Structures are given as structure tokens and as C-alpha cells.
Amino acid sequence: MATDVRRLGLGAALLLAGSVGILLSGTMNAPLPKLTAGIAILGLAVGSLLVGTSGDGAAA
């Protein structure tokens, strides 16, 4: 159970960080560098994977 909670927390943190980074760059009209955009997108993908596999009956 503790691993699932940790996985859910880490996934949520990655989703939040990636989303905030992308949204802030869009609202400040500042172009997002390709490397930073790639890291943010990977953070969103890994975060959603961790959140999706954290519950009971998950496809792990």
C-alpha cells in the first residue's frame, strides 16, 4: 500500500510540475526551449503512467 501512495504522489507531482511549466511559459508569452519542453512532456507522460498504475487492478 505504501508503494502505491508513493507512486501516486510522485506521479501527481510530475503532472503538476510539467503542467505548470508549460502553462506559465504560455501565459508569459515566452517561448519554451526545446529541451525544457521535452523534459516537461516526459514529466507529463511519466506522471500519468505512475498515477495510472498506482491503484488496485492496475495493469502493472
C-alpha positions in Angstrom: 0.0 0.0 0.0 2.8 2.4 0.8 4.3 1.9 -2.6 1.0 2.8 -4.3 0.7 6.0 -2.3 4.3 7.0 -3.0 3.8 6.2 -6.7 0.6 8.3 -6.8 2.2 11.2 -5.0 5.3 11.2 -7.3 3.0 10.9 -10.4 0.9 13.8 -9.2 3.9 15.9 -8.5 5.3 15.3 -12.0 2.0 16.1 -13.6 1.7 19.3 -11.7 5.3 20.4 -12.4 5.0 19.7 -16.1 1.7 21.4 -16.4 2.7 24.5 -14.5 5.9 24.9 -16.5 4.1 24.7 -19.9 1.2 26.9 -18.8 3.4 29.6 -17.3 5.5 29.8 -20.4 2.3 30.2 -22.5 0.9 33.0 -20.3 4.1 35.0 -20.2 4.5 34.8 -24.0 8.0 33.4 -23.5 9.0 30.7 -25.9 9.8 27.4 -24.2 13.2 26.0 -25.2 13.0 22.6 -26.9 15.0 20.8 -24.2 12.7 22.2 -21.4 9.6 21.4 -23.4 10.8 17.8 -23.9 11.5 17.4 -20.2 8.1 18.8 -19.4 6.4 16.5 -21.8 8.3 13.5 -20.5 7.3 14.5 -17.0 3.6 14.6 -18.0 3.9 11.1 -19.6 5.7 9.5 -16.7 3.4 11.2 -14.2 0.3 9.9 -15.9 1.8 6.4 -16.1 2.6 6.4 -12.4 -0.8 7.7 -11.5 -2.5 5.2 -13.8 -0.6 2.2 -12.3 -0.9 3.2 -8.7 -4.4 1.8 -7.9 -5.8 -1.7 -7.4 -6.4 -3.6 -10.6 -3.7 -1.6 -12.4 -2.1 -3.1 -15.4 1.4 -3.4 -13.9 
